[in-house]
Amino acid sequence: MEIKEKNRAAYETKEEGVLAYRIGNRVLHLAQDLSGDDTTGSTLWLSAQVLAAYVQQNGLRDRNKGRRKCLELGSGVGLVGLALAGDDTNDVLLTDVDKVVDRVLLPNVEMNGHRNAQVGVLDWHTDADSVDWKGMGMVDGSGAIEPPFDLIVSTDTLYERTLTPLLLQHIHYHLDRNAHCKALIGLERRDSTLIDEALSMMAEMGLKVQQIAHESLSRAVRDEYGWEDDEMWSGCEVYKLTKSSKRTLNSSTVDSSTQVDWQEWTDVALDDLISCLPPALSYSSIDIPCSSTQPLQPIAHRDLFDARFQLMEEDKEQGVVSGDSDLIPGRYEGGLKTWECSVDLVQHLHATGADFVNKRVMEIGCGTSLPSLYAYRQILAQPGTKNCVMHLQDYNLQTLQLVTFPNMFLTWYISHFSKDSTGEAEINEEVIALFKKHLIDDKVDLKFSYGAWKALDGDIKYDYLLTSETVYRTESIPPLVQLIQSASHDHTATLVATKGIYFGVGGGVREFSDYLASNGHSTDVVWTKEGTGVSRHILKVIL
């Protein structure tokens, strides 16, 4: 195999006039204009390198579908558009403002000699439906490539708040014109707030937003450029946008009476869950980052392969543990995966010294129940009777049977028998009898429920309501709020750990906070983390 000289990262080549850039089996020559004070559009940027590698490795597969028309918005030196033009079944229109077209874009397209590439001047301040496409071609006197387009690409174009809605209205216009069109947006996350605002705006416009997996990008730059160290392109992300038929809900459109035909809320007897335990549980631990001066020990949880093995042994359908999806509406709500916001919530509870003895605690949408495992472990560490209630709820009964209750049982088992946080727990009648005796003697009441959220009947209120990664779907926010309202008293601590935005399903901090505000309630942000990737937050609900 031929070993190609590695392309250098864009930040290492800002002072070079012409770059010899290897992509696929070609060498592109890219002129950079270093003159003047503003070189924003006239030099190569890192996110363009990442997206170019991705489309080269993954974006050129529709050969059986005939020619494909591609539009690049904010092309700059033109790397991504020229990468696409390397496939002669693509027709590519590269666009930018006039000064960038004159200084670098048109010279670069002409220098590299692709007959299937055209250049046009496109200012996003021009309404998308007013663009003169017929008069746009600037190479060899040929006419421009006209809509509808099959693919839109754009890199490093989300950097200025006033330009974001202008760019997005052009993208939305073209996605609306062709139901099969998609857009790939490459960015370098310098300002997380600005990026999250842009992503939220996309969702509000009715676009489905999907982040391309870091592993896919890593593989692309490694195979295309030989970049083995992901730190070379740290902060770069790629998102795929498509037109969604789904209406996004916000504070003015959420209808709290919306009914979803999902599994009804059902309580599960503890003995029924105990009867589902296998003869042994294989478990490992999750390390929780800790900024507190008080050490935080790893938290044990059942290995997912062990749950799968149990189902195979019992010759049962694997159902929600198949691992094919994180979310199947009405069937599986992601309960088998330990989500990163649940780790954040454990960190926050530990840092604030939360005390769960003599308390009623409910975890809503618990899944692997990491916050409850932490709370239960803290309870077990205290001497004397505990006098507490722990109520764990998830959408799926199978999740409760396979991971939620086994994880709670393991927490007691490791504490009682002073076991390591990795190993195998043997389960027999004697061990189960000891567990039940602990619950009675220490006055620990474990409750479990599954099914869709609703307002609870009765007078039972909770001191802590904990939930992680549960505001990802806007339609689920009203019943979640109803449940919180019905389970709260005046001093309930309700903590919601969430990402800033959830791609493709429309939920997030803004949607949840807006819905609460529209019902006379509010939230305080008590913890936040920004940086590369989507921002994460913990909200305290104030009723």
DOKOL-636758 format. One record per residue (C-alpha): z, y, x; residue in one letter. Coordinates in steps of 0.1 Angstrom, whole numbers, plus 5000, padded with zeros to 4 digits. Example, Ala and Ser with C-alpha at 12.3 -4.5 7.8 and 13.67 -1.06 7.14 Angstrom:
REM residues 2
507849555123A 507149895137S 
This chain:
REM residues 543
500050005000M 499150355013E 502150565020I 501550925009K 503051225025E 505751355002K 505251664982N 508051914990R 510252064963A 508952404950A 511952594963Y 510852484999E 507352624995T 507852964979K 506553145011E 503352945015E 499953095004G 498152764995V 499752424988L 498052094994A 499551894965Y 499151524961R 499051394925I 497751044917G 494950974941N 493951334944R 494951634965V 495151964945L 494952294963H 497252554946L 497152914956A 500353114953Q 500453494952D 503453624971L 502453994968S 504354224945G 507954224932D 507253974903D 506053634913T 507453454882T 504053324871G 502353304905S 504353044924T 505152684918L 508352594900W 510352274902L 510152174865S 506352184867A 506551924895Q 508851704874V 506651724843L 503451674863A 504851354877A 505951244843Y 502551304826V 500751144856Q 502950834852Q 503350824814N 501151074797G 497650934803L 497650614782R 495550704751D 492250604766R 491350394735N 491650694712K 488750894726G 488951244741R 492251434740R 492551804738K 495451954757C 496852304758L 499152444785E 501152754777L 502452964806G 500452764831S 501352974862G 499652814892V 498352534869G 499852214883L 500552034850V 497252134834G 495352024865L 497351694866A 496151634830L 492551724839A 492651444865G 491951214835D 488351274826D 489151174789T 491251494786N 489951844778D 492452094791V 492852454783L 495252634807L 496552974796T 498753264808D 498953634806V 496053824822D 497653914855K 498653554862V 495153434852V 493553674876D 495953624905R 496353244906V 495353044876L 491653104874L 491153074912P 493152744912N 491152584884V 487852694900E 488952574934M 489752224922N 486552184903G 487552004871H 484752034846R 487051934818N 489452224824A 489152574810Q 491252894815V 492153154789G 494253464786V 496953414760L 499853654754D 502553504731W 503053834715H 499753764697T 500253574665D 499053214670A 496753224640D 495053544654S 494053404688V 490253424695D 489753074708W 485953084709K 485953374734G 488553224757M 486653004782G 486553154817M 485152874839V 481352814844D 480753034814G 481652754790S 483352804757G 487052744754A 488652424741I 489652494705E 492452374682P 493552144669P 495152014701F 496651674707D 499051764734L 500952084743I 502652124777V 504752414790S 507152444820T 509752694830D 508952914800T 512452924785L 514053184806Y 514053504786E 515653524751R 513053774737T 510253534747L 511753214732T 510753274696P 507253384706L 506653074726L 508152844699L 505953004671Q 502852904692H 504152554697I 505052524660H 501652644650Y 499752374669H 502152094659L 501652204623D 497852184627R 497851824638N 500351574625A 499751364657H 500251644682C 503251644705K 504551894730A 506251834763L 508552114775I 509852114811G 512652334821L 515152404848E 518652454832R 519852784848R 521452924817D 522852654794S 523552894766T 520053014765L 518652664766I 520952534739D 519952834717E 516352754722A 516852384714L 518752484682S 515952714673M 513452424676M 515552214652A 515852494627E 512052534628M 511752174616G 510852024649L 512051694660K 513451724695V 513851434719Q 515051454755Q 513151244779I 515551004796A 516751104831H 515950754842E 512250794831S 511951124850L 513650984881S 511250684881R 508250924878A 509151154907V 510150854928R 506850674922D 504650974923E 506251184951Y 508550944969G 511651154959W 514450904961E 517251164958D 517651304923D 519451604937E 516051734948M 515251814912W 518751864898S 518852064866G 515351984855C 514851834820E 511951744798V 511851744760Y 509351604736K 508651804704L 506951674673T 506651804637K 509451664615S 509151634578S 512951654576K 514451984564R 517252104586T 520452204568L 522552504576N 525352704559S 523052834532S 521252494525T 523952234528V 524852094494D 528251944493S 527251734463S 524551554482T 524851184475Q 523850924501V 523350564491D 525450424519W 528250164522Q 531250274502E 534650344519W 536550014521T 539949934536D 540349624557V 543449404559A 544849364594L 545048984590D 541348984583D 540549154616L 543048924635I 541248624621S 537948754637C 539448744672L 537948494696P 540148264718P 539648504747A 538548874752L 536748984783S 537449344792Y 536849614817S 538049974821S 536650324817I 537650584843D 538550914826I 538151224848P 541451414849C 542151774859S 545851754849S 548551704875T 549651404854Q 547651094864P 545450934838L 544950554841Q 541650384832P 541450274796I 540549904789A 537949804764H 536149494754R 532949414773D 529849444750L 528349124764F 531548944752D 531049064717A 527448944718R 528548604732F 531048574703Q 528348614678L 526048364695M 528948114697E 529548164659E 525748144653D 525848474635K 523248754633E 523849004661Q 523149294638G 524449614652V 525049474687V 521349414693S 521349744713G 517849844700D 519050184687S 521950424688D 521350514652L 519950334621I 520850554591P 522750364564G 523050054587R 524450144621Y 526050474633E 526350414670G 529850264670G 529350024698L 528650284724K 531350484741T 530050834738W 530851104764E 532451344740C 535151074733S 535951094770V 536151464767D 538651434738L 540851194758V 540851444787Q 541851724764H 544651524747L 546051434781H 545851784795A 547651934764T 550351664764G 549651544729A 552651344715D 551851074689F 555350914684V 556550974648N 553051094639K 550250984616R 546950964634V 543450904620M 540350874641E 537150934620I 534050754631G 536050574658C 533550324672G 535050194705T 538050424696S 538750564731L 540950854718P 542950614697S 543350374726L 544750664746Y 547150764718A 548250404713Y 548850354750R 550950674750Q 552950544720I 553650214737L 554850384768A 557650554749Q 561050374744P 562450284711G 560850254677T 557550444673K 557450514636N 553750594636C 550550534616V 547250484633M 544250474610H 540850394625L 537650434605Q 534050354613D 530950314592Y 530349944602N 532749664594L 531149474623Q 532049744647T 535749724636L 535649344640Q 533849334674L 535149634693V 537549864674T 540349624666F 539849404698P 540249724718N 543449824701M 544749464705F 543849474742L 545849804746T 548949634733W 548249314753Y 547849494786I 551049694780S 553149404768H 552049154795F 551649424823S 548049314829K 545449494850D 542849704831S 540049454840T 540249084832G 540448834803E 543048814776A 543948474762E 544548474725I 546548214707N 549048184679E 551948274701E 550248594714V 549348694678I 552848634666A 554148864694L 551649134684F 552749124648K 556449124658K 555749444678H 554149614648L 557149534627I 559949604652D 558449924666D 557350044632K 553650074641V 551350074610D 547750004620L 545150074592K 541450014593F 538650134570S 534850124571Y 532050294551G 530750634543A 533150934544W 534751074513K 537751274501A 540751044502L 542850964472D 546650984472G 549151194490D 548951054526I 548351334551K 547851304589Y 549351494618D 546251434640Y 542651394628L 540451304658L 536651264658T 533951244684S 530151274681E 530251274643T 528451604634V 525051484647Y 523551464613R 523651774590T 523751574558E 526951404569S 528851734575I 529851794539P 531551454533P 533151484568L 534651814558V 535851674525Q 537551394543L 539251634567I 540451854539Q 541851564519S 543651424549A 545251744562S 548551924557H 549352274569D 550052174605H 547451904610T 545751914644A 542051844637T 539951804668L 536151754668V 534451664700A 530751734699T 527651824718K 526152174713G 523152024696I 521851674686Y 518151634691F 516051514662G 518751504636V 519751874635G 523551864638G 525852024664G 528452304669V 526552574650R 525752364619E 529352234616F 530952574622S 528552744598D 529252494570Y 533052544575L 532652914574A 530552904542S 533552724527N 536152964538G 537252774569H 536752834607S 536852664641T 538252754675D 536552624707V 539452484727V 537452314754W 533852344766T 531652214794K 528252364804E 525952284832G 523052044835T 522251874802G 523451964767V 526752164765S 529751984751R 532752124731H 535952044714I 536552234682L 539852284664K 539352304627V 541352574609I 541552524571L 
